[in-house]
Amino acid sequence: MPDVFTPAALGPITLRNRVIKAATFEGRTPEALVTDELIAFHREMAAGGVGMTTVAYCAVAPGGRTDRHQLWMRPEAVPGLRRLTDAVHAEGAAVSAQLGHAGPVANAASNRAPALAPGRMFNPLGMRFTRSPDVAQLAEVVSAHADAARLAEQAGFDAVEIHFGHNYLASAFLSPRLNHRTDRYGGSVENRARLSREIARAVREAVGGRLAITAKLNMLDGVPGGLALEDSLQVAAWLEQDGALDALELTAGSSLLNPMLLFHGDAPRKSFAATLPIPTRWGFRAIGGKFLREYPYREAYLLDRARQFRRELAMPLILLGGITNLETMRTAMSEGFDFVAMGRALLREPDLLHRIKSDPATRSACTHCNECMPTIYSTTRCVLRLEPPARLGGDTQQGE
Ligand SMILES: Cc1cc2nc3c(=O)[nH]c(=O)nc-3n(C[C@H](O)[C@H](O)[C@H](O)COP(=O)(O)O)c2cc1C
């Protein structure tokens, strides 16, 4: 069984250990560009001992952002990103850019660009209908991922993580509930997987062999008629066969329809409602319990499902979800996972790994209250930390 704290290869790169900071949208890019606060956030994660930190998220097109304060990959963003990657490297960690298109999770009103979805549907986030891209527009989405990967390389990133989860665009195409297309991008599992596979191959052609390429894939959406585990296993097998990815990170849930499946633990209904504009807030009062449906927290809560992927795949896998202490990391290693990814526990204590190394019995102070979740609309942080980072002034994303 590999030791979680020894160096490990991830495609063409080597990480100093097997712990990756999972993507947690930072809310530190008010002008859609890197800020000193964003650099400080990732420097702190790197100084805390992770093998690699993940910048979240880097949209591949302006309309692929969840709102217009999010960074999107363009030449203008490269100098700031270069400062960020330099700062992370100076602390001895590697750095990955999470690349994706939010699709139906994009806020069209804020972006002032239509949200894309497999078909036309009402998007409550932007209070607009989505646009259904034709085949030529899908080809543009695919090449936007490749362009973004090239820019990530220019900016000094060691890796890119492609977002195939949470009902963002590629994941919405995987979902039979959201994808009713009758062209070659809809219908059979093979057709629904086409967009993800094309994106992975295009990114490989752009940066493969130089940057590590991972993808964050939904094992299941957790909504009636959504992507089921059986289909996702098939998609993962094709992704493995295509050989475009160096590792898969396994996730679950839908930012659109069932966000709490991503997290487990308490549903922060009140503070989430407070981030919504008034009419939506009233609507949320009526359906909030259903939307933020609670799942009891337990360590490694996605392991049972991830194990099935481990059984069927040979490629490196990253276990995610409720990993907060050395015992759970060791369980992941003993079950054959190559890396672990951690989100909330590191928001709570960025130096957790150092503490675990000096005392293996260390337990995380994260209470999975999930109050960090609504903070993405201002400045992402753990509300239990004694000294929360300074709030970025002025124009927050709230209520757009
Ligand atoms: C505040 C917050 C923001 C998040 N933002 C993203 C994101 O931008 N992209 C993504 O793929 N996942 C995002 N996630 C999900 C995490 O990457 C991870 O899947 C989830 O928190 C479960 O891991 P954990 O138990 O280690 O926290 C976010 C999670 C939190 C708590």
The ligand as an SDF file (V2000), in Angstrom:
LIG
                    3D

 31 33  0  0  0  0  0  0  0  0999 V2000
  -17.2370   26.2260   -1.0460 C   0  0  0  0  0  0  0  0  0  0  0  0
  -17.1250   25.1360   -2.0570 C   0  0  0  0  0  0  0  0  0  0  0  0
  -16.9340   25.4550   -3.3970 C   0  0  0  0  0  0  0  0  0  0  0  0
  -16.8180   24.4370   -4.3490 C   0  0  0  0  0  0  0  0  0  0  0  0
  -16.5560   24.7580   -5.6730 N   0  0  0  0  0  0  0  0  0  0  0  0
  -16.3310   23.7610   -6.5670 C   0  0  0  0  0  0  0  0  0  0  0  0
  -15.9260   24.0520   -7.8890 C   0  0  0  0  0  0  0  0  0  0  0  0
  -15.7280   25.2110   -8.2750 O   0  0  0  0  0  0  0  0  0  0  0  0
  -15.7490   23.0100   -8.7460 N   0  0  0  0  0  0  0  0  0  0  0  0
  -15.9330   21.7130   -8.3620 C   0  0  0  0  0  0  0  0  0  0  0  0
  -15.7740   20.8080   -9.1650 O   0  0  0  0  0  0  0  0  0  0  0  0
  -16.2950   21.4070   -7.1030 N   0  0  0  0  0  0  0  0  0  0  0  0
  -16.4840   22.3890   -6.2010 C   0  0  0  0  0  0  0  0  0  0  0  0
  -16.7790   22.0680   -4.9040 N   0  0  0  0  0  0  0  0  0  0  0  0
  -16.8910   20.6400   -4.5100 C   0  0  0  0  0  0  0  0  0  0  0  0
  -15.5800   20.1050   -3.9520 C   0  0  0  0  0  0  0  0  0  0  0  0
  -14.5660   20.0710   -4.9230 O   0  0  0  0  0  0  0  0  0  0  0  0
  -15.7650   18.6700   -3.4230 C   0  0  0  0  0  0  0  0  0  0  0  0
  -16.2610   17.8880   -4.4900 O   0  0  0  0  0  0  0  0  0  0  0  0
  -16.7170   18.5810   -2.2190 C   0  0  0  0  0  0  0  0  0  0  0  0
  -16.5120   19.6550   -1.3280 O   0  0  0  0  0  0  0  0  0  0  0  0
  -16.5440   17.2610   -1.4800 C   0  0  0  0  0  0  0  0  0  0  0  0
  -15.2310   17.1460   -0.9870 O   0  0  0  0  0  0  0  0  0  0  0  0
  -14.8920   17.4030    0.5970 P   0  0  0  0  0  0  0  0  0  0  0  0
  -15.7160   16.4370    1.3800 O   0  0  0  0  0  0  0  0  0  0  0  0
  -13.4320   17.1260    0.7110 O   0  0  0  0  0  0  0  0  0  0  0  0
  -15.2420   18.8080    0.9000 O   0  0  0  0  0  0  0  0  0  0  0  0
  -16.9050   23.0730   -3.9510 C   0  0  0  0  0  0  0  0  0  0  0  0
  -17.0760   22.7850   -2.5790 C   0  0  0  0  0  0  0  0  0  0  0  0
  -17.1870   23.7880   -1.6460 C   0  0  0  0  0  0  0  0  0  0  0  0
  -17.3440   23.4190   -0.1910 C   0  0  0  0  0  0  0  0  0  0  0  0
  1  2  1  0
  2  3  1  0
  2 30  2  0
  3  4  2  0
  4  5  1  0
  4 28  1  0
  5  6  2  0
  6  7  1  0
  6 13  1  0
  7  8  2  0
  7  9  1  0
  9 10  1  0
 10 11  2  0
 10 12  1  0
 12 13  2  0
 13 14  1  0
 14 15  1  0
 14 28  1  0
 15 16  1  0
 16 17  1  0
 16 18  1  0
 18 19  1  0
 18 20  1  0
 20 21  1  0
 20 22  1  0
 22 23  1  0
 23 24  1  0
 24 25  2  0
 24 26  1  0
 24 27  1  0
 28 29  2  0
 29 30  1  0
 30 31  1  0
M  END
$$$$
